[in-house]
Amino acid sequence: MKKTALITIIAMLLSGCTKDECNECSYVVDVGLEFHIKNANGPDLLNSSTANYFIFDSIKQFNDINGEIIEVYNPNLDFPRGLFLITETNPYSLRVFTTTDGLGINGDEVRTGQTITYLKLNNSDTDTILTEWSKTNKSTTISKAWYNGDFIENHQILQFEVIKY
């Protein structure tokens, strides 16, 4: 059994892209933002042990697509609402997968643009995420991001904090 598995792995490695093919088959996607939500005193508002926490299953995401506000829900995806709660961190983190709808791509053309995502945390609190995109035939990345109008520094490598008052 181990010998068969080893042979299979070696065969897969040897049959991968050649150096010339790699430029044609590679694609980078960075479409999410990850952050903590705390109240002004510091407690984690994504953790159910905190008073007045945001109930993850009730959080909804909406995208502004050409002026039409559309709720995110795709049952074929791992995260149908475009949201993922990370409970392994302290405080908990929320990952929001934003949209590039409306930023089509043709050939090697580089497209940039902005998209707006609304995060409805509960019936009275909706936040706005503005993302600036760069999209080519080889990558889709968020180049800049703002949360409720505040520019997010180093959003690609760091989680950021949202403070609710």
Buried (B, 14 or more C-beta within 10 A) or exposed (E): EEEEEEEEEEEEEEEEEEEEEEEEEEEEEBBBBBBBBBBEEEBBBBBEEBEEBBEBEEBBBBBBEEEEEEEBEEEEEEBEBBBBBBEEEEBBBBBBBBBBEBBEBEEEEEBEEBBBBBBBBEEEEEBEBBBBBBBBBBEBBBBBBBBEEEEBEEBEEEBBEBEEE
